[in-house]
Amino acid sequence: MSKEEDSPVIRRTTRSSSSAPVKSNETEIKKNAVTYSPTINDLAFGEDKLSFNDLLSSFPGRHIQIKEIMRILGPQDCPMFPQFIYGGASTGKTSVVLQIFRHLNRPFVYASCRTCYSQRILFECILNQLLLHKKNAANGYSSAKRCEKPSDFVNFLREAVANVTNSLKGNLGELGGSKLGGGPNGSMLYLIFDNLELVREWDKSSCILPFLFNLSNILKMPEVGFIFISNTSPDTYYSNIGYLEPIPVYFPEYTEEDLRQIFLRSQSNRKLYSSFLDIVLRPFCRITRKVDELAAAFSSLFQKYCEPLSDLTSVPNEEMKRKLFSHFQPHIATSLNEIFWILSEPFLEVEPRSETMQKGITRKLEGDQEFAEMDFHMSTSAKYLLISAFLASRNPATLDASLFDSTGGSESRKRKRKASEKSMEQKEVAEQESLLKGPGTFPLERLLAIFQCITSVLDGYLDEEEHANDLLKVGRGDGLMSDVLLQLSSLCNANFIIKGGSCPLETTTRYRSTISEDMALKIARSLKFPLANYLYRR
Amino acid sequence: MGLQSDAEKAQSIIRSRLCNSSFVFKPLSDSPDSNYSKLKFIISSSITEGCNNSILLLGPRGSGKLAVLELVIYDLLQEHSDLISVIKLNGLLHNDDNCAFKEIARQLCLEHHLVFSKMASFDDNSQFMIAMLRECGLAHKTIIFVLDEFDSFAQGKQRLLYSLLDAMQSVTSQAVVIGVSCRLDADQLLEKRVRSRFSHRKLLFLPLSMEDVQRLLEHLLFLPVNTGLPHDFASQFNGKLRKVLADERFKEIIASCLNVQSTINNLLRFLFVAVSYMEPKLGFLSLENFKNALLSIQRQPKQEGIRDCSILELYILVCMKRLEVKEQNSYNFASVMKEYKSIHDSFHTSDYYARNVCLRAFERLLQRELICFTDSRGHGQSVEFRQVKLLISFGELQEGLKSYRSYPAILQKLLDR
């Protein structure tokens, strides 16, 4: 989603608050109440119009979709069937629709089911916009109407829409057909529901989804148009209640050619960037064709590509390109296997929607490269705790005694049995099972026991080798144990260890470690801890 | 320019016709054995004879049950407006009894110019309704209750239905209860005490016959010759349209549209898209418009989803498919990765990426809903270890691969074995 997409709600807020930026609080409220009360014109984009050609050129690769949506919207004041716009994330659905409304300058109400995260908030958000109500300090940030049930919503909506369309018609009548007034075009109102896929998770038992789909039928007002925008295709909405299917409009993923145009749009030195894209676009497209992810990857790569260049504005010739390529080539393969770099300074024209995607902290930290470069800043005891959690998750509990006996380590543990065919088979099945089950759970006591064993063994090692590393010279037991519960809770908060899955028989909580083996090994290496000796392998 | 504006006018005339359900159903209500005539007869007889009645209108969604009913009520209101008052409820909105009684009271108050109290309790409202029924019965006024989505009123304790139908047992009241539902077994959902009070009249709404479709098309698409539009444009438009309608290929298109779903609403939707595809510059509806409309309505979302995938995502799908072929019915990301690695080990594909890159691709597949978790809860387990399943069949995957622009040939090979 591109930058020019700003939801109308935000736009209206900025416009109103910018009118009185320096005044004191009271006067601002007063001004809001007296001179700036939202008018009917605020339902459309108003003064900053967009020509059709600008609209098309601002969305390369989306011409067919723009024309299709406009066709279904039809001429001014023409009733329409509900529209259902779907396509993967970051294919420009929302921004295309909003820019089309900017071009047409027709009144609309936009509500995203992501920001309006419950039935009541969604209803009230729509009604607030229709009733030209703005939440502010004067009204205690309350909504115009309190509305929780669909039945109330329909009654209010009918009333509000009738008012709005009447005043829109009145507006048109006054202007006498001349469109100079800057008011919205036409008296038809459009309701846009964005991120509809989230509604499915709101309340499993509620009938909000069939209600929304049937809303146009329930209202029976031809002067209201409905547009639904969703990440997922119409067939994911089927339920046993059923609904009248809206008209589908599909936004496919961008092709390689479209992507090239999109990336070139924001560049100052197009020739240079184009030669860069020649190299990277194809391999990256094999992994993903999402604009946001690619933009994130390309932004850092382009800097690397440009490193040998002194003058970024020069147009590269063939020889130069070859030189740049040979310099750059080694980076490609490694960067393909990386995910998601976060730059220190925001550079992107097309902003990655990282905040909207659900990503745990673990994910960002899991990549190998990240660990190589940024050291894992954690206290030593937290690292030990993490390792012991990892061991507790991977090793069967029955082997604890033999692994952590007084001799320490498992060097003595040798299994020299010949593998028969049957045992091999069993082994395979067990392996599959362990893959399916994932890391096991463990109670707190076991974690603490392993932790204590590990740290005591470590002391033994240190004594033997007389390796007096002052970093690791921690007092036996007590020093490390002092705040171990505190560390554990912070590790839980950081998602390295998950709480939950309590056993039904005993009431204690069980834990589970989420870190991968690579990461555990890395931590162990940083502690010089022989992790491999303690891992049980089948 | 003249042609273009005429064409735009024609387009908006047809579009508003398609959106106006009472216009659509006009021609279907002429014949004496249509649902319209039957329904009108039943209701008007119970109005004139002053008796109670209850009917169920059943038919698939979008077959025009409510539209016909509304047409009937509209006509009856024209005939004897002072003898009827209509209360409309919708199961999607008023499925809890409290809310339904409130809405009934609200509409009754509105109709009879009384003051409606928001604070009235459930008991107040239900007593008010019964009192109103009695009063209206004494005044020889029939109350028509329209219960849309009737099946959702039949959930729970059915208190609304019971008190409505029970009140109708008394001699003084005069009411018609009309249930509208797309569940054909709607009357089986009723409790015994409700069912015994319900008269089991049912009207079925059947799919359109071919003659009906023909009549509807003519009724909806031909422009009026005498009003608004210039005469020769309208007649030219109608002439060209007649040619299209007579075309064999057009009949095929209509048939394939109705084969999927032969309800009126589906037909209307199809016509709507066709009309909006009309080029104002050309000025007339062409066969091409109808063809495009069919294509844009009959979508195959799963195929589109597969076409949207990147190569890596396809690999993951193929790996999952292979696991299923191996009769390993439950798998998660970790086991998919094992399969992915074994493919790489034996074929040395060029597309071998790190585990976390694959995890991202895996998550994108989840987002596209080509795969999903088998359990909905899965708390305390990370994405990698939750069990997943494919939401596409073998055939769909294969067809999707074929329509993919340039996929590695190895994928097809992997899929076949």
Interface residues (C-beta under 8 A of the other chain):
Chain A: E68 R71 I72 G74 P75 D77 C78 P79 M80 F81 Y86 G87 G88 A89 K149 P150 S151 V154 C207 P210 F211 N214 N217 I218 P222 N231 T232 S233 P234 D235 T236 G242 Y243 L244 E245 I247 P248 V249 Y250 P252 E253 T255 C285 R286 I287 T288 R289 K290 E293 L336 N337 E338 I339 F340 T362 R363 E366 G367 D368 Q432 L435 L436 K437 G438 P439 T441 I498 K499 G500 G501 R512 T514 S516
Chain B: E8 Q11 S12 R15 S16 L18 C19 N20 R61 G62 L66 N90 L92 L93 H94 N95 C99 E103 S152 C182 N265 N266 L268 R269 F272 V273 S276 Y277 S296 I297 R299 P301 K302 E304 G305 R307 D308 S310 I311 L312 Q328 S330 Y331 N332 A334 S335 K338 D351 Y353 A354 R355 N356 V357 L359 R360 A361 R364 Q367 R368 E369 H379 G380 Q381 S382 E384 F385 Q387 R405
